[in-house]
Amino acid sequence: QEEVKQEEVKQEEVKQEEEEKIKNLVKDVEYLSTDQNGNKYKILATSAKSNLDDNNVLDLINVRGVITSDKRLPIYIVSDFANYNSSNQNSKFYQNVIIKHMDKIITCDNFDVDMETSMAVAYNNVVVTDPKSIMKAGEITFDLKTKDVNINPESKKTKVEVITN
């Protein structure tokens, strides 16, 4: 009988945990922000929940984003997940990240956007595809203020690999 009571207590604890997760979940989320340079950021997610480690961070699921500016064409971002920090509007996109800008498509594992510095970094398994070439790199840094792009190899020992069509 003691085992039955312990099992009932465990089931009740699991039920309470599940109810907390459901309360913590928000569906169809949209965030809009603008940096000091006039870049506009829009992030959409099918759902979001509070991050257990940081109250300022929301864990987003099935994420789409766009960065627009009066000075250049939009940058579109899609990923399975992202962390959005509501205190500084920084975003960390991860898993199956696809970035589209003009005729270039960048795939990577991680893409971080820092609103305070107006910098964005694509890293881990970075591949850039355009109509004429495919390029593998370790990291691509975008300066959203100056529009400069830096492409870095995976390590100092390797080079950026480019395959032209």
Buried (B, 14 or more C-beta within 10 A) or exposed (E): EEEEEEEEEEEEEEEEEEEEEEEEEEEEBEBEBEBEEEBBBBBBBEBBBBBEEEEEBBBBBEBBBBBBBEEEEBBBBBBEBBBBBBEEBBBBBBEEBBBBBEEBBBBBBBBBBBBEEBBBBBBEBBBBBBEEEBBBBBBBBBEBBEEEEEBBBBEEEEEBEEEEE
